[in-house]
Amino acid sequence: MLEKLRKNASGFVAQIFIGLLVLSFAVWGINDIFTGSVDRTVATVGDEEIDGGLFLFEYRRDLNQRSQSFGRQLSLNEGQALGFDRRVLEQMVGRTALDATARNIGLAAGEDLVIEDIRNDPAFQGPTGQFDANTFQQTLFSNGISEAFLIDDRKRFIARQQLIESISADVEVSTGFAQRMYAVLNERRNAKYVVLTPDTVDAPGQPSDEDLANFYEVRGQGLFREPEYRTFSYVLMTPDTVAQSIEIPEEALLDEYSLRKAEFDQVERRAIEQISYPTLEEAQAARASMNEGKTFAGLAADAELTPTDYQLGTLTRAEIFDTTIADAAFSLEEGKVSDPVEGPLGFLLIRVGQIIPAVESNFEDVRQQLRDDLAADRAYDELFDLANQVEDARAGGDPLDTAVAVLGMTATKVPAVTPAGLGRNGQRVSELPTDEAILTAAYEAVVGEESPMGELADGSFFWVEVSEIAEARTPPLEEVRDQVVETWREEEREASLLRLAADLSARVNAGETIAQVASDYGKAPIETPELRRGMTNETFSRIAINNLFSIGEGEATYGPVGFGNSVLVMQATEVTSGNALEADDAFDGFRERLSGGFADDLMVQYINAIRADLGVEINQAAIDYVIGGEGINQGGGY
């Protein structure tokens, strides 16, 4: 949400920065959400520290966005394995370096400038196009952002914007350079082409023993090498499984209810409406009109507000950020309207449409939840005790099957798999667990040796026992002879097809027409529509397009098709320079984007330079601690 708010900051360079650089140096912030004595400073930039709470917030936000493309929610550990945590931290380090530099050279945004910037932000404007306190409060509330946080964030952003403008505001490429780039990148070509399918050339015969041996010596390691396979068993002991068998006494449930009663009690909620006025006089006049019969909905209509503009919803006192507004709203009787209340950016009339009184919870209604929560808590202790029993049995020499049998558990047998979890048929083995940590542990274990107990992120324990290891190997030629022969013949045929395409291209370049050389093989050339540099499709591969755009008009070349084993012979029949397609507005936009790219590069170099000057230290132990979630107490307040 803050990213959208920042897009309305004024200035051309600000637009470049937000539209382009923000991908690499995102600008966000959040208050510290950690307590405790463990050092959770994940990085230090000069004298500035990046707190683990801020890092975790931004990392979670980044993962939520990336998870959409994965089709499922990525865990913190999965994101770390993919390197997403490092990308987030790099963004934060770059932003912090800009903050520190702006502060060191005295750049700052005053309170008045920030307030004016917020009032001019379209995100906070009502139907009239003016700043609207209702819209302002609703927008902050729906995004969980406090006014103090927004103001502080906007101050830092404006200061960074001033620094960025001083570095990259006047970057502009020359007209000549832009014209040359435009001409090359927007060049179009028409061509005639012939498709040579594999059956255009004769199929090769059987290779000699010497040819086959030489081919296998050169290509065998890459084409026929088998990965390592491991056969193993595993046992997974989860808290959920243990919790199902735990009995919770009635008195324990009652004690837990008395401790958590406030959590289950429903606090008072009120349906709140509010209308904002720029001045006290306007608010007083509107309130006075209600004494003459004007309704609150009528006042909203006069201000051209829709119900969604002035109806805040049904809220608790704690859900209203401004305590003055909360006090006023919760002191009114149902259906009553307040006198003008001074808000942060105007004067408000507040109406309470409905009061939903507090409701005391009932023990029986929450009994099952209490039981599940207590069982889950105790499950970890029980789980630890059961895990110790398994460990004691294994230490006594029992194999894994025997060690877990006394607990009524059995080990899952996993047939031979690669480190990627694929069986000998190339498909994922169904017996594998969903958590990759177990497969990883199996590939760290040794046959005949007791591997250590593992623990998953959800508190589950697991054990693996490897029974067989088939080392990675290149099988002897005779073992895969039929496959090698078939591969040799396929590659020989492809080589013959490429040699033929090269010969036909040479004939065209020597003076024959493409129609003449194609007729020797019973084919006729096909005319293309206009082709663009960098395009690809099923017919034209990237290699073929690159080759076509590397020759002159009338010349011929060849390249593979986009899909399949065929080869194209192509002749460039018409070359149209990008300048011929140039329109003033198109070229101006291209030049502006090109200048923006140069400004981007300059800004990245500048950030790298100030990072080096300030000095950056990364605390990997703190990063692992924060992502692992050990002992973390999370909260709100941003």
VOGU-3710 file (C-alpha; in Angstrom, 3 decimals, decimal comma):
1> mleklrknas> 0,000/0,000/0,000  2,805/2,423/0,859  4,297/1,740/-2,569  1,118/3,134/-4,126  1,199/6,169/-1,876  4,770/6,935/-2,854  3,899/6,886/-6,540  2,201/10,236/-6,083  5,378/12,001/-4,899  6,199/14,875/-7,241
11> gfvaqifigl> 9,213/15,127/-9,552  10,311/13,381/-12,751  13,245/11,584/-11,148  10,977/10,382/-8,357  8,822/8,691/-10,976  11,899/7,003/-12,474  13,017/5,887/-9,044  9,647/4,508/-8,058  8,902/2,909/-11,386  12,298/1,297/-11,915
21> lvlsfavwgi> 14,727/1,428/-8,994  12,160/0,369/-6,442  12,509/-3,154/-7,808  16,038/-3,220/-6,459  15,853/-0,763/-3,560  12,341/-0,952/-2,122  11,363/1,634/0,455  9,487/0,308/3,474  9,665/0,432/7,233  8,182/-0,948/10,448
31> ndiftgsvdr> 8,701/-0,492/14,159  10,780/-2,973/16,132  8,699/-6,073/16,920  11,207/-8,041/18,900  11,935/-8,147/22,565  14,669/-9,997/24,374  18,398/-9,926/24,819  19,504/-11,897/21,732  21,243/-9,746/19,112  18,826/-9,632/16,181
41> tvatvgdeei> 20,667/-7,015/14,151  20,777/-8,705/10,751  23,043/-6,097/9,127  24,941/-2,912/9,917  25,435/-0,137/7,364  27,953/2,333/8,743  26,468/3,238/12,130  22,945/2,206/11,101  21,535/-1,148/12,219  18,888/-3,151/10,374
51> dgglflfeyr> 16,725/-4,825/12,989  15,499/-8,384/12,659  11,891/-7,300/13,119  12,041/-4,968/10,141  13,816/-7,623/8,080  11,259/-10,323/8,981  8,349/-8,034/8,075  9,752/-7,199/4,646  10,834/-10,794/4,042  7,309/-12,078/4,790
61> rdlnqrsqsf> 5,800/-9,434/2,496  8,183/-10,427/-0,299  7,380/-14,130/0,154  3,641/-13,427/0,067  4,068/-11,753/-3,305  6,331/-14,478/-4,701  4,018/-17,244/-3,444  1,373/-16,179/-5,964  3,576/-17,336/-8,852  4,309/-20,631/-7,053
71> grqlslnegq> 0,616/-21,343/-6,505  1,131/-21,946/-2,790  2,454/-20,152/0,273  6,225/-20,441/0,556  7,631/-20,993/4,036  10,387/-18,825/5,472  12,869/-21,681/5,140  11,893/-22,407/1,530  12,397/-18,746/0,653  15,813/-18,828/2,307
81> algfdrrvle> 16,803/-21,916/0,302  15,868/-20,026/-2,878  17,886/-16,970/-1,831  14,911/-14,619/-1,442  16,037/-13,551/2,040  19,331/-12,293/0,611  17,533/-10,263/-2,035  15,329/-8,609/0,564  18,313/-7,841/2,758  20,224/-6,370/-0,196
91> qmvgrtalda> 17,281/-4,048/-0,880  17,214/-2,973/2,758  20,977/-2,391/2,853  20,783/-0,182/-0,243  17,896/1,814/1,209  19,636/2,206/4,563  22,782/3,447/2,820  20,677/6,107/1,084  19,039/7,054/4,402  22,399/7,412/6,138
101> tarniglaag> 23,900/9,449/3,300  20,885/11,768/3,107  21,084/12,368/6,843  24,883/12,869/6,788  24,642/15,636/4,171  21,726/17,324/5,916  18,802/16,345/3,677  15,483/16,208/5,540  11,760/16,753/5,010  9,960/19,178/7,316
111> edlviedirn> 6,643/18,416/8,994  4,773/20,965/6,848  6,121/19,461/3,620  5,111/15,965/4,689  1,591/17,044/5,700  1,156/18,881/2,394  2,403/15,826/0,512  -0,101/13,604/2,315  -2,983/16,036/1,744  -2,179/16,075/-1,998
121> dpafqgptgq> -1,967/12,300/-2,224  -4,810/10,953/-4,436  -4,962/7,861/-2,216  -6,446/10,058/0,523  -8,760/12,183/-1,606  -12,515/11,856/-1,570  -15,065/12,140/-4,403  -14,491/15,913/-4,665  -10,790/15,446/-5,401  -9,821/17,051/-2,090
131> fdantfqqtl> -8,192/15,507/0,956  -10,797/13,581/2,946  -10,156/12,555/6,549  -12,607/9,650/6,266  -10,756/8,226/3,280  -7,451/8,858/5,054  -8,500/6,959/8,192  -10,131/4,132/6,266  -7,097/3,659/4,026  -4,712/3,506/6,983
141> fsngiseafl> -7,032/1,221/8,945  -7,581/-1,252/6,093  -3,800/-1,542/5,624  -2,876/-1,674/9,324  -0,762/1,494/9,205  -0,671/4,183/11,873  -0,431/7,900/11,139  2,898/8,154/12,945  4,359/5,363/10,838  3,093/6,882/7,589
151> iddrkrfiar> 4,514/10,325/8,434  7,909/8,899/9,407  8,003/6,733/6,292  7,108/9,702/4,054  9,796/11,866/5,701  12,476/9,309/4,932  11,196/8,801/1,407  11,209/12,518/0,579  14,767/12,866/1,901  15,866/9,951/-0,281
161> qqliesisad> 14,068/11,485/-3,240  16,054/14,704/-2,794  19,288/12,705/-2,803  18,291/10,686/-5,866  17,299/13,783/-7,826  20,670/15,359/-7,104  22,424/12,299/-8,553  20,316/11,323/-11,575  17,923/14,165/-12,444  19,841/15,418/-15,498
171> vevstgfaqr> 20,853/12,095/-17,065  19,921/12,228/-20,744  21,351/10,351/-23,725  22,237/12,236/-26,898  19,833/12,320/-29,818  22,364/10,652/-32,132  23,014/7,758/-29,793  19,291/7,260/-29,151  18,553/7,326/-32,895  21,190/4,671/-33,583
181> myavlnerrn> 19,870/2,431/-30,803  16,296/2,984/-31,996  17,248/2,074/-35,553  18,910/-1,188/-34,510  16,449/-2,352/-31,867  13,366/-1,554/-33,967  14,672/-2,972/-37,227  12,223/-5,199/-39,159  12,949/-7,899/-41,711  11,044/-9,884/-44,267
191> akyvvltpdt> 12,418/-13,193/-45,470  11,806/-16,275/-47,547  12,557/-19,612/-45,913  12,527/-23,345/-46,481  12,040/-25,957/-43,745  14,408/-28,916/-44,005  12,924/-31,806/-42,024  15,116/-34,700/-40,764  13,849/-36,982/-43,540  15,382/-34,589/-46,098
201> vdapgqpsde> 18,678/-36,361/-45,497  19,315/-40,086/-45,496  19,286/-41,884/-42,177  22,815/-42,882/-41,152  23,735/-46,530/-40,997  25,137/-48,388/-38,039  28,284/-46,893/-36,490  31,501/-48,818/-36,442  32,756/-50,061/-33,107  35,507/-47,433/-33,252
211> dlanfyevrg> 33,060/-44,594/-34,024  30,731/-45,720/-31,252  33,566/-46,013/-28,735  34,878/-42,552/-29,625  31,366/-41,060/-29,396  30,776/-42,669/-25,999  34,128/-41,514/-24,689  33,331/-37,908/-25,586  29,587/-37,796/-24,897  28,942/-40,626/-22,462
221> qglfrepeyr> 29,553/-38,655/-19,256  27,048/-35,986/-20,274  24,351/-38,150/-21,857  24,371/-41,459/-20,030  25,796/-40,866/-16,559  23,475/-42,146/-13,820  23,017/-40,120/-10,603  23,481/-41,543/-7,138  20,498/-43,533/-5,836  19,700/-44,226/-2,195
231> tfsyvlmtpd> 17,235/-46,631/-0,641  16,166/-45,708/2,887  13,486/-45,820/5,570  12,173/-42,951/7,664  9,891/-42,353/10,626  8,108/-39,028/11,156  6,693/-38,196/14,598  4,458/-35,080/14,546  2,857/-33,032/17,357  -0,586/-33,469/15,766
241> tvaqsieipe> -0,361/-37,244/15,938  0,650/-37,151/19,606  -1,981/-34,537/20,514  -4,837/-36,781/19,376  -4,071/-39,313/22,107  -3,604/-36,875/25,005  -6,318/-36,736/27,681  -6,939/-33,327/29,293  -8,594/-33,384/32,784  -11,714/-31,256/33,307
251> ealldeyslr> -10,065/-29,172/36,017  -7,233/-28,304/33,633  -9,745/-27,075/31,079  -11,478/-24,923/33,690  -8,180/-23,463/34,883  -7,200/-22,624/31,325  -10,576/-20,995/30,707  -10,222/-18,765/33,765  -6,789/-17,639/32,541  -7,953/-16,930/29,003
261> kaefdqverr> -11,511/-15,805/29,599  -10,831/-12,274/28,352  -9,650/-13,754/25,068  -13,028/-15,391/24,456  -15,247/-12,606/25,771  -16,636/-10,389/23,026  -15,874/-6,722/23,641  -18,301/-3,950/22,764  -18,390/-2,983/19,075  -19,968/0,000/17,394
271> aieqisyptl> -21,044/0,819/13,845  -19,327/4,167/13,326  -19,864/6,832/10,693  -17,896/10,058/10,320  -17,802/13,119/8,069  -14,805/15,453/7,949  -14,828/19,229/7,493  -11,799/21,463/6,855  -12,753/24,035/9,522  -14,457/24,077/12,898
281> eeaqaarasm> -17,010/26,588/11,610  -18,129/24,291/8,789  -18,414/21,347/11,175  -20,462/23,418/13,662  -22,773/24,644/10,896  -23,341/21,076/9,695  -24,075/19,914/13,256  -26,505/22,788/13,770  -28,386/21,845/10,592  -29,220/18,512/12,192
291> negktfagla> -31,190/20,366/14,855  -33,372/21,621/11,996  -34,049/18,144/10,629  -31,033/17,359/8,466  -30,002/13,695/8,716  -26,447/12,392/8,883  -26,978/10,703/5,525  -28,152/14,075/4,210  -24,924/15,712/5,386  -22,983/12,970/3,591
301> adaeltptdy> -24,970/13,568/0,418  -24,243/17,317/0,641  -20,523/16,451/0,805  -20,961/14,062/-2,185  -19,923/11,062/-0,083  -21,030/7,512/-0,789  -21,773/5,136/2,128  -18,338/3,533/1,742  -16,774/7,002/2,136  -18,240/7,806/5,550
311> qlgtltraei> -19,217/4,440/7,078  -16,133/3,081/8,876  -17,660/-0,278/9,769  -18,292/-2,020/13,071  -15,224/-1,465/15,255  -13,950/-2,037/18,762  -12,396/0,830/20,677  -8,926/-0,691/20,145  -9,425/-0,719/16,361  -9,672/3,080/16,181
321> fdttiadaaf> -6,171/4,517/15,927  -6,941/8,040/17,206  -7,824/7,969/20,916  -9,743/11,261/20,703  -12,003/9,845/18,008  -12,331/6,556/19,915  -13,345/8,369/23,127  -15,947/10,420/21,287  -17,406/7,424/19,430  -17,673/5,262/22,542
331> sleegkvsdp> -19,270/7,987/24,646  -22,279/8,423/22,332  -25,635/6,751/22,671  -26,903/4,625/19,798  -28,100/6,769/16,890  -26,613/9,988/18,296  -24,192/12,399/16,594  -21,247/14,051/18,325  -20,315/17,707/18,422  -17,317/18,556/16,226
341> vegplgflli> -14,245/16,518/17,186  -10,803/17,705/16,171  -9,037/15,003/14,151  -5,482/14,904/12,814  -6,353/16,695/9,563  -9,792/18,266/10,055  -12,911/18,401/12,227  -15,222/15,418/12,401  -18,867/14,701/13,107  -19,222/11,161/14,417
351> rvgqiipave> -22,397/9,067/14,498  -22,932/5,692/16,187  -25,423/3,724/14,111  -25,489/0,568/16,213  -24,039/-0,640/19,504  -23,244/-4,332/19,808  -22,825/-4,875/23,538  -20,078/-6,951/25,084  -20,912/-10,639/25,437  -19,396/-12,866/28,091
361> snfedvrqql> -18,105/-16,178/26,768  -19,398/-19,595/27,805  -17,068/-22,398/28,902  -18,934/-25,080/26,966  -18,741/-23,089/23,750  -14,922/-22,988/23,867  -14,273/-26,350/25,536  -13,022/-28,023/22,338  -10,696/-25,150/21,499  -9,266/-25,207/25,029
371> rddlaadray> -8,763/-28,962/24,801  -7,022/-28,717/21,398  -4,765/-25,878/22,569  -3,738/-27,622/25,783  -3,196/-30,911/23,948  -1,037/-29,128/21,382  1,037/-27,533/24,145  1,494/-30,814/25,945  2,101/-32,669/22,712  5,537/-31,099/22,413
381> delfdlanqv> 6,541/-32,379/25,857  5,037/-35,777/25,096  6,683/-35,772/21,696  10,056/-35,067/23,260  9,619/-37,953/25,714  8,620/-40,362/22,920  11,542/-39,191/20,791  13,887/-39,885/23,706  12,497/-43,428/23,963  13,306/-43,987/20,288
391> edaraggdpl> 16,781/-42,499/20,751  17,453/-44,741/23,776  16,416/-47,822/21,825  18,614/-46,900/18,876  21,526/-46,183/21,208  21,034/-49,703/22,536  21,578/-51,116/19,071  17,991/-51,550/17,857  17,365/-50,862/14,159  14,859/-48,122/13,376
401> dtavavlgmt> 11,951/-50,532/12,732  12,395/-52,150/16,145  12,963/-48,867/17,979  9,608/-47,421/16,901  7,593/-50,644/16,997  7,048/-50,411/20,778  5,296/-47,056/20,165  2,980/-48,612/17,588  4,762/-46,932/14,700  6,278/-48,325/11,506
411> atkvpavtpa> 8,961/-46,946/9,226  8,123/-45,886/5,664  10,266/-47,622/3,038  11,483/-45,410/0,203  12,786/-47,165/-2,931  15,925/-45,982/-4,715  15,758/-42,211/-5,313  18,056/-39,468/-6,556  18,813/-36,343/-4,488  15,915/-34,729/-6,402
421> glgrngqrvs> 13,512/-37,461/-5,250  13,240/-39,209/-8,634  13,099/-42,975/-9,002  14,793/-45,028/-11,692  11,820/-44,352/-13,998  12,470/-40,597/-13,800  9,273/-39,935/-11,805  8,985/-38,636/-8,239  8,705/-41,491/-5,751  5,296/-41,482/-4,041
431> elptdeailt> 6,662/-42,757/-0,710  8,707/-39,589/-0,146  7,563/-37,149/2,564  6,552/-33,628/1,613  9,343/-32,033/3,667  12,593/-32,073/1,698  14,644/-32,038/4,919  14,099/-35,795/5,298  15,459/-36,548/1,823  18,393/-34,242/2,515
441> aayeavvgee> 19,118/-36,127/5,753  19,006/-39,432/3,889  21,693/-38,153/1,531  23,858/-37,146/4,482  23,541/-40,518/6,239  25,929/-43,471/5,981  24,918/-47,104/5,525  25,355/-49,046/8,767  25,780/-45,932/10,927  23,146/-44,356/13,153
451> spmgeladgs> 22,193/-40,935/11,763  21,152/-38,184/14,221  17,514/-37,429/14,908  16,213/-34,524/12,802  13,707/-31,809/13,672  11,365/-29,986/11,283  10,180/-26,385/11,494  6,818/-27,423/13,012  8,513/-29,256/15,902  8,196/-32,752/14,412
461> ffwvevseia> 11,022/-35,268/14,862  12,235/-37,686/12,213  14,778/-40,449/11,744  16,253/-41,916/8,573  18,083/-45,189/8,026  19,862/-45,792/4,710  19,977/-49,407/3,577  21,659/-49,111/0,176  23,669/-46,587/-1,831  24,148/-46,920/-5,586
471> eartppleev> 26,962/-44,534/-6,419  26,720/-42,189/-9,389  28,358/-43,835/-12,370  28,764/-43,911/-16,107  27,696/-47,434/-17,115  29,972/-49,413/-19,462  29,211/-48,987/-23,157  27,953/-52,531/-23,599  25,339/-51,999/-20,872  23,697/-49,127/-22,769
481> rdqvvetwre> 24,845/-49,931/-26,292  21,379/-49,736/-27,899  20,732/-46,268/-26,412  24,160/-45,043/-27,496  23,667/-46,278/-31,048  20,285/-44,548/-31,310  21,688/-41,291/-29,937  24,679/-41,474/-32,316  22,372/-41,925/-35,309  20,142/-39,007/-34,243
491> eereasllrl> 23,110/-36,669/-33,862  24,654/-37,810/-37,144  21,381/-37,085/-38,936  21,168/-33,631/-37,292  24,751/-32,898/-38,353  23,959/-33,946/-41,946  20,900/-31,692/-41,942  22,961/-28,716/-40,747  25,622/-29,390/-43,382  22,921/-29,454/-46,058
501> aadlsarvna> 21,449/-26,161/-44,759  24,913/-24,583/-44,842  25,438/-25,777/-48,445  22,062/-24,414/-49,587  22,721/-21,057/-47,903  26,091/-20,892/-49,656  24,434/-21,545/-53,037  22,007/-18,668/-52,469  24,853/-16,381/-51,438  26,685/-17,434/-54,628
511> getiaqvasd> 23,827/-16,199/-56,834  21,103/-18,832/-57,032  17,608/-17,981/-55,848  16,181/-19,680/-52,787  13,407/-21,040/-55,008  15,990/-22,783/-57,215  17,809/-24,522/-54,372  14,533/-25,482/-52,693  13,152/-27,060/-55,863  15,958/-29,648/-55,790
521> ygkapietpe> 14,215/-31,111/-52,760  10,643/-30,683/-53,925  10,046/-27,625/-51,771  8,959/-24,028/-52,363  10,057/-21,087/-50,210  7,575/-19,465/-47,813  7,375/-15,702/-47,349  7,353/-14,429/-43,781  5,378/-11,548/-42,370  7,480/-8,729/-40,930
531> lrrgmtnetf> 9,852/-10,155/-38,305  11,208/-8,292/-35,285  14,562/-8,623/-33,596  14,335/-10,833/-30,512  11,046/-12,544/-31,425  10,635/-16,334/-31,324  7,905/-18,829/-32,194  7,555/-22,503/-33,106  9,068/-21,886/-36,534  11,811/-19,347/-35,756
541> sriainnlfs> 14,103/-20,112/-32,832  16,129/-17,378/-31,140  19,243/-18,682/-32,920  17,511/-18,513/-36,310  16,261/-14,945/-35,679  19,701/-13,823/-34,502  21,283/-15,337/-37,608  18,701/-13,687/-39,870  19,326/-10,262/-38,318  23,100/-10,668/-38,717
551> igegeatygp> 23,103/-10,797/-42,526  22,530/-8,188/-45,209  19,556/-7,812/-47,523  19,518/-10,570/-50,160  21,895/-12,822/-48,192  21,034/-16,270/-46,824  21,710/-18,112/-43,591  20,286/-21,038/-41,616  19,265/-22,023/-38,087  17,141/-24,497/-36,082
561> vgfgnsvlvm> 13,362/-24,228/-35,899  11,750/-23,080/-32,674  10,239/-26,479/-31,902  11,409/-29,818/-33,267  14,494/-31,108/-35,098  14,070/-29,363/-38,438  16,363/-26,631/-39,830  15,513/-23,412/-41,676  17,277/-21,978/-44,702  16,444/-18,247/-44,782
571> qatevtsgna> 17,031/-15,367/-47,182  16,560/-11,758/-46,012  14,403/-10,207/-48,744  13,800/-6,787/-47,176  15,476/-4,899/-44,329  13,603/-1,954/-42,801  15,586/0,284/-40,456  13,928/1,302/-37,227  14,349/4,920/-38,267  11,924/4,352/-41,131
581> leaddafdgf> 9,296/3,358/-38,575  10,111/6,233/-36,271  7,305/8,476/-35,078  8,089/11,515/-32,973  6,133/10,345/-29,939  7,509/6,782/-30,204  11,099/8,002/-30,452  10,661/10,504/-27,628  9,323/7,752/-25,390  12,189/5,441/-26,374
591> rerlsggfad> 14,775/8,125/-25,643  13,178/8,832/-22,270  13,229/5,135/-21,343  16,842/4,859/-22,499  17,804/7,866/-20,375  15,933/6,316/-17,461  17,937/3,131/-17,878  21,187/5,080/-17,763  19,921/6,959/-14,681  19,114/3,583/-13,131
601> dlmvqyinai> 22,616/2,287/-13,778  24,135/5,467/-12,382  22,004/5,219/-9,253  22,957/1,576/-8,683  26,647/2,466/-9,027  26,191/5,330/-6,577  24,473/3,079/-4,035  27,254/0,497/-4,386  29,805/3,273/-3,807  28,158/4,665/-0,655
611> radlgveinq> 27,722/1,121/0,662  31,424/0,522/0,244  32,216/3,874/1,864  29,914/3,308/4,852  30,849/-0,352/5,266  28,338/-3,198/5,412  28,391/-6,115/7,842  25,954/-9,026/7,528  25,069/-11,068/10,619  24,157/-14,467/9,172
621> aaidyvigge> 23,565/-15,956/12,609  20,905/-13,300/13,319  19,295/-13,913/9,916  19,074/-17,653/10,626  17,722/-16,958/14,109  15,014/-14,608/12,838  13,943/-16,902/9,996  14,019/-19,923/12,299  11,603/-18,085/14,600  13,321/-19,285/17,768
631> ginqgggy> 12,121/-17,297/20,773  10,527/-14,587/18,640  7,707/-12,542/20,085  5,874/-10,929/17,208  3,546/-8,001/17,522  1,999/-5,113/15,648  2,550/-1,405/15,967  3,464/-0,074/12,581
//
